[in-house]
Structure formats: C-alpha cells, structure tokens
Amino acid sequence: MLRSAFRSADLETADLDARLLTAKLAGVEPHQLVTGGDAPLGETVRGRLAKALDDRLAGMPVHRILGFREFYGLSLRLSPATLEPRPDTETLIDAVLPLVREKAAATGSCSIADLGIGTGAIGLALLSECPQATCLGVDVSADAVKTALENARQLGLSKRYRAIEGNWLSGIDAQFDLIVSNPPYIPTADLSGLSREVTEHDPVQALDGGTDGLDAYRAIASQAGDRLVRGGYLAVEFGIGQGASVSMIFAAHGFAEAWMFRDLGGVERVLLFTMQGEPKPVSRDF
C-alpha cells in the first residue's frame, strides 16, 4: 500500500520509507516484510499505516511520523523543539570518543558539556559508550531540555546526565574535560531553500546560524576557553565549506586546531580544538 503510493508521488526514497514505516508501525523486523509479507494486518495497524501514508504524502519526514530516530545505536524520542539527529553527526562521536575513554581510563571520570542538545543525542551517545563519563547538556529551548531528559531516563542514563535551559555556556562556572556542540550553522538567507521536510518540521532556531551561519561559533568560542580544564578539548560540527572560517573564529579566542574529521561522504564535518600552547593528540587514532 505505502510503497505504490510513495512511488506514484515520486518520493526519492519511496521504497525505504515504506519499508521503515510498515516495519515499525506493524511491530516487525524489516526482513519479516519479505518472509511474511502476505500476513494479514490488524485493523489497528492498518489505521496507523493509513495515517502514516497521509502524513508522509503531506511532507512529514518518516522519523517524525514514527516519533523517534536511531543515533549511534540509541533510540531517541523526537519533539517539535528538536532536530532529527543525522548520521553525519555520528562523525563527532567518533572524533571525541577515544579522548573520552582515554580521560576516563587515566582519571576515573570525564566531564562533558554538550551545547545545543536537541534530543540529547551527542551527550547521551558518549555516556552510553563510556560508563565513567558525565554530561551537562544546555539548550535555549525548555522543550528540548525536557525531551533530552526524557531520552536520558528511557536509556537509563539519568544519573550521569543533566540538562538545563541556557544560552551556550553563559552563567556556567564549572569546567569540563570536553565541550561538544552541533550548533545551528545555516545562513539565514539559505533557510528558504531547504527541503519541505526540514522547513516545515525542524525548529528554525536549531537551524538558523545568522547572516553567515557562524553566529553560534562566535558565541561558543568567546565563552569556552575558561570552561575547559587544562588539557581539555572542544569539538564542533560545521556545515559544508565552513571549516576554515570556524577555525579562524576559535583561533581568535586562544584555540588551536588539533584535527579535522570528514564524514562518511568525505565532507569536512568536525573540528577538534585544544587551547593554544597545549599539546594535541599525537594521531587521529589517539
């Protein structure tokens, strides 16, 4: 039902969308759609699929319909105040996780600040991979904070995860071993050119990076230096072609670029910084 309708509507990922929605809403594994594809569906499931069909044809993304998205092996609840965590952001986890583990092995703990948390994806992924780590998440949206805390509870990570409403690091006195962020980085003028799925369903304040897309980096760079412990690290995700500009912004506030990481598509995606004058990791394998 879904696949033929999605194909008729020329959805770019028609088959994948139909498979994901049918499997999740019917409560079966994707392979069972092949082995048991002729099994009758109950009326409740048929109703869910009919609504999903209407929502998808109206432009709602698949994971908004489902209400959750997978990220780094975690299932994270979405809300109107949060972006969908994208696979590209897993590059940030891969970049810093060895450092988190190294710090935890050496000292027994690793303190993390995650700025602009949305669903809590970055901080929660790091906590799930390192039992000695703790994280403070900060977001300007109270609804996003609520969503992240609920995700932490569902994942059993509440004891090591806190989230507060705030403006980046403003008003925070604590110091951290690691500061991470995937901030809004789309130039304001480019927002109207984004896909319908983004413009109608992702929160604008989580997308809009100001005139040149770099406002959040300026704010973070101006605040973060005093919030890192000696020998600490800061890592940020950025948009296509923004790497050099982001590096210059942080350099002006006393940071030194340690490594740049590319996503699975080969696009420059994450920058890792130390404070100027402090040693950087000896290799990208840490």
N, C-alpha and C positions, 0 to 999 in steps of 0.2 A: 504493500500500500504506500508506504513512505517513499521507497526508492523510485517508483514510477512517477509519483507526484513531484519529487525533487528533481528528477531528470527532466521532466516536462517544463519545470520552472528554470531550467538551465543553471541550477546551483553548481558552483565549481566543485564542491566536494559532496555531491549528491549521494553517492553510494556509501561513503564513510559516515556521513551524517545519519543516514537511515539505519546503518548497522549499529552505531553507538546508541541512538535513541531507542531503537527496538530492544536491544540487549538490556540496557539499563532499566527501561520502564517495564519490561517484562520480567526482570529479575533473573536473567540467564546469562551465561557466558557467551561471548561472540561466536565461538565455534559451534555452539548448540543451535545457532540460527541455520547452520548448514546441515548438521546431523539430525536436527529435529524441526526443520523449518515448516513442516506441514502440520505440526501440532496445533490444535485449536487454542485460541486465546480467549480468556475470560472476558466478561463484559467490562469489568473494571479496567483491565489492561487496554482493551480496545478504546475505551473512553480516554485514557491517558495518551494513547498514540494519536487519536484524532485531534486532541488539543495540541499536542506537540507538533503535529502537521501544520495546523493553523498558525501556531506561534512561529515556526521556522519559516513558513512562506511569508509571514509578516516582517521578517528580518531579524528575529530574535536568534542570537547565537545558540548553538547546541548546548553548551555548558551552562548558559543562563537558563535554558529550559530545564535542565537537569538539576540546577541549583548548586552544583559543586564542580570542582575541577581537580584533576590529579596534578601534583607537582612534586618532583623528586621522591616519588613513591608514596606521597601523602595525599589523602583525600581532603580537600579544603572547601568548606562551605563558602559560597559567594553571597554578596548582598548588593543592593544598588549603590552602596558607597564604596565598593571595592572594584578594582580592575580584576580581570581574569589573569592569574599568573601564567605567563607564557613560557614555553620551553627555552627561549633564548636566555631567560633569567637564571636557568639552571647553570649557565656558564659562571655566574657569580658565586654560586655554591661551590662548584668545582675549583674555582680560583682560591677561595679562602679556607675551605675545609681542612686542607693539610696544615695550615697555620693554626687553626683552632685546635686540632688534635695535638699538634706539637706543643702548644702552650699548655694544654691540659695535662699532657704527659709530664711536662717539666715542673709544673707548679700545683697540679691537682685541680685547677679550675681555669676557665676562660670566660671573661665578661664581654658581652656583645651589646652594642646599641644598633638597632635597626630603625632607620628613619624613613617615614612614609610607608607604613607597614601594609596597608590594604588588608588582605586576608591574613597577614602574618606569615606569608609563605617563606620568606628568606630566613627569618629568625627561627621559625619552627623547624624548617628543614635542617638547619645547623644543630639545633638541640637534639633532634631525632637521631643525628649521626654521631653526636658527641655527648655522652651522658654527664660529663663533668661541666659542661658549658651552661651559662645562664644568659638570659637576654632581656633587655628593656626595649620594648617597641614604642615608637612615638608616631602619632598621626594627627593631623589637624582636624580630622573628622571623628566625632564621637561615635558615629555609627560604625566606622571602620574599626575603631578600637574595640567596640562591642563584638564585632564579627571575629576579630583576631583572638580575643579572649575565649570566645566560644570554640573556635578551632583548637586552641591550646587545650581546653577542657576535654574535647572529644578525643584528642590524641594522647591524653594522659600526660601532658607536659606543663600543666598549670603551675606546679611547684617551682619550676625553673624559668617561667615566662611571666613577665609583667608587661602591661601596655597602658599608656597614658595618652591623653589628649595634649598636644603641644605643637609648637612651631619649631620644627627641627630640634636643635639642642638648646634653644633659648630657655633659660631658667634651670637647667640641669647642672648640678655641681659635681656629680660623680665622674670618675674617669673609667675608661674602658680599654680592654686589650685590643678590641676590634670594633670599628664603626663601619656599617654597611648601609647602602641605600640604592634603590632603584627609583629615582625621583622622576617627576614629570619632565620631559625633555622635548616635547613637540612645540615648535614655534607657533604662536597664536594664529598667524595667518594660514598655517597649514592644516588646522583642525577641520575646516570645512571640506577638505579634500579626502578625509579619511572615509573608510567604508561605512556603510549604513549600520552594520553590526556594532561598530565602535562608537559612532557619534550618537546613536540612539540608546546605547545600553551601558557604556562605560562612563564613569563620573568625569566631568570636564576638569575638575581641579586636580585629578590624578594624571591628566594628560598635558595640560597647558603649562609649558615651560617659559612663558613670557615671549617677548618680541623675538629674541634669537634662540629661544629654547633653553637658555643656560641660567635662568634666574635661581633655580634651586641649588645649582652647584656653587654659585657665588655665596649663597646663604650658608650652606654647609661648610664650605672652605673657611669662611670667616669665623665660624664658631668651633670647629672641630679640633683645632690644634691644642687647646687647653684641656680637651676632654679625652685625649689619648694618654695612656701611661707611657713611660719611656720604653721605647722599643715596640710600640703598638703599630697597628696597621689600619688603613682606611681603604675601602674598596667601593667603587660606584659603577653602576651600569650607565651606558650612554647610547645615544642614537647614532645612526649611520653618518659618518663624516664629522662627528663632534669630538673625536678623541684629542686632537691637538689643542683645541680651544679649552676643553675641560682640564687638560694637563697644565696649561698656562694659568688658568684660574687658581688651581691649587698651588702651583709654584709660587705665585704671588703672595700666598699666605704661609709660606715656610714648608711646603710639602715637596718631596722628591718622588718622581715616578719610579716605581720599582719594576713593575711588569705590566704588560698589556696582554689581554687574553681575547681570542677570537671565539665566536660561537660555532656551532656545528656547520653553519653555512659559510664559514671562513670570514665572516664580517667582524671587524674590531668591535668589541662589545663591553669589555670591563677593564678598568684601570685600577691597579693596586698601588697605593702610596705608603711611604714612610715619611717621617719628618726629616728635613734636610739635616745632614750630618750623621744620621743613624744608618747602620748597615741594612742593606736589603737582603732578602733571601738569596742564597747562592745559586739557585736554579729554579726553574719553573716546576720542578718536581718537589721542591722544598725538602 
